[in-house]
Amino acid sequence: MTINLKQQVWVYKQNKRKFFLSEKRGIPIYSTYFFNMQERCTYLILSIFVTLFLCEFFYRSLWASIFLCPIGVYVYQSNQINKKVKRIQKLETEFKDCILSVSANLRAGYSVENAFLESVKDMLILYGKDSLITKELRHIQKGISNNMPMESILQEFGERSTNVKIEEFGEVFCIARKSGGNLPEIIQSTVQVISEEITIKQDIQVMISGRVLEQKIMNVIPFVLVLYIELANPGFFEVLYYNITGCVVMTVCLAVYVSAYLLSIKICV
């Protein structure tokens, strides 16, 4: 058991080192995400705050933090996962604009390689030099200058991105290049289909954003109501604390709240 734990820690440290090294080299890894020092401190403080708040709200005892530690761990890990998901979504949005720029360059008469190189200018204007897509285009530029096949570069990008649309684009490009067909026409039709799919996906996210906001408000309302009653009638909830019956009741309330919270996330996200 100890050996397995040591192996897990070793793998974690290796993946973390690889992640930040890739970031430094300008070749981001999207399959995982690790907090930097500032983010780590921020979300660690948030996790501790949530744990202590629930201890005070449901039990009014710091000893309860021993049993509520998993909630703090969940808050920390869920924020890390959300960062990874949002990063991939951001890349997808930037990639859509990139391939639209590439398609426009192809219609202007550029070769496929030059179309990607020219799209760097548009991405710099739209997203800046530190954006994900700009880093990827710089990586593509280096690959082309090192005489790497364009299809290999795009396939590697698709696999690393862990995004279905980017992977599909790389696969279509590889097939089109090997088949010897009309590459610009195939790419333009593929770009149109993929960009439309991404746009529809983004429209759906905008439509449900209101529901997500409602979900966040509903998560806070129980605490606001209890706080209001407590302020209006001091000692109203004292019967629920410092006794076994109240502890059981509050534990059931906590379980119901956590279940409702997880269910709302599953529905809205």
Phi, psi and omega in degrees: 000319180294322180295316179299319179295318178297320179296319179297318178296319180296316179297318179301314181294321178295316178296320179296315179297317179296321181298308183288329176294319178294321177300317181294326180280353180081022178236081187299149172254130186251350183287343179212172178211138177235138178291143167282180186300317181294315179295320180300314179296318182299310185282337173291317176297318178299316180297317178295319180298314180298316180298313181293324178297315180293324176300314182291319185289314186267334186230341185052045180206131178289339178297334180293341180299335178298321182272340182263005178304321178303329178294318177297319177296319179297317179300316181296311184291323180295323177293325177293319178294319178298322177299318180294315181296314180296327178295317179293321177296320178296317178299319181298317178297314180292324179295322178301313179294328180294311183290333173294321176294319177299316179299318178295322178292325178294319178294335179279356176105004179286152171288168184300313181299313181292331178296319177291320180295321180290332181292344178302321181298316180294320181291327176296321179289318184284316190238347179091170186285341182264006181287160181296316184291327177294319177298319180293320179293325175297321177295318176297319179299317178295319179298318179294318180294336177266014177062032174278142178299137182299323181294324178293321180296314182290324177294319177297320177297316180297316179295319182289329183288336185057024179250129186299317184295319180290322177297317179298318179299316179297320180292316179297318179298317180298315180295317181296320180293320181286327182285341179075023179280191178285091188300311180302319181292319179296316180296317181297318178293322178294317179300318181297316181294312183294317181296323177295319179296317179294320179297318178297317179299318179292323177297321178296318179297323177293321181295322182269358180298326177296320178293323179296319178295319177298320179298318179295321178294317181295331178293334183268332187306316180304319180291323179294318180296316180295319178297319179297315180295320181295321179289323181284327181227082182304134179084005183298325184258011182300330182295341182271001183237156174064028173208157186295317181299314179296323179297319179295315180299315181292327176295318177296318179298319179296317179297319179295317181296314180298319179297316179295322179296312180296321179295320180295324177294317180297325181284316189273335185260000000 
